[in-house]
Amino acid sequence: MLLSSLGLALLLLIPGAIVTGPLFSLTASGQIAKALVYSTWKGRAYVREYVVGANPNTLGQRTRRAFLGFISKMWANLSSTDQDSWATGAAAKNISPFNEFVGQNMDRQTDELGPTGNSTPAGGSLTGTINTVAATGGVGKISVTIANTTDPDTGEYNMLCISDTSFADAQSTLNSAWFGLEATGDQTVEITDLEPGSYYITGAIVNEGGTVSSFVDASGAVTVT
């Protein structure tokens, strides 16, 4: 929608409007009356709706942040060959290979697929296995012990998923709450900052090829106080 010069002037007079450049120039940025946000990215101007999350710590948002944190660390452990595999897709979008890697893997999580280090997922079998997952609730947290039965391969990770509804809902990479390098023997971790209630915890192994093992459930619902 095109705005007239008068319209632009009126927008700039709205109380709360904050802009640091001409509205449609490459240097325009800031929010207008908490309705629109103008900025630039990769040298291109864009506009989006001004949005403030009602609750930035919902279970769904927490699991997305956990996944994002994991793949950001995963990138550093990838071979140069795997990192370079994202260059073609990145160039087509005028973004960095890292951002292409993150974006595609966030999409994979939405599709309930395991993360992949190569732009062409290699799949492959898993060497490590999980014997048991034991979870204990506490004040705002759950302590989880993962017992592995075999030595892990490089590029394999333990994953914990969480749901406040059922084990069936927890058994999805969409609900991943924690990732870590697979360890030999027992591995104890904590999922913190949880609201009081009942939660279901399950664990699996994933590799850099995108393969996800069968899920192993903790016994029964876990109560957080």
Helices and strands as residue ranges (DSSP letters): H 5-12, E 30-32, E 36-41, E 44-49, H 59-77, H 80-84, H 87-93, H 97-110, E 130-137, E 142-148, E 156-163, H 167-170, G 173-175, E 176-181, E 186-191, E 197-207, E 216-217, E 222-224
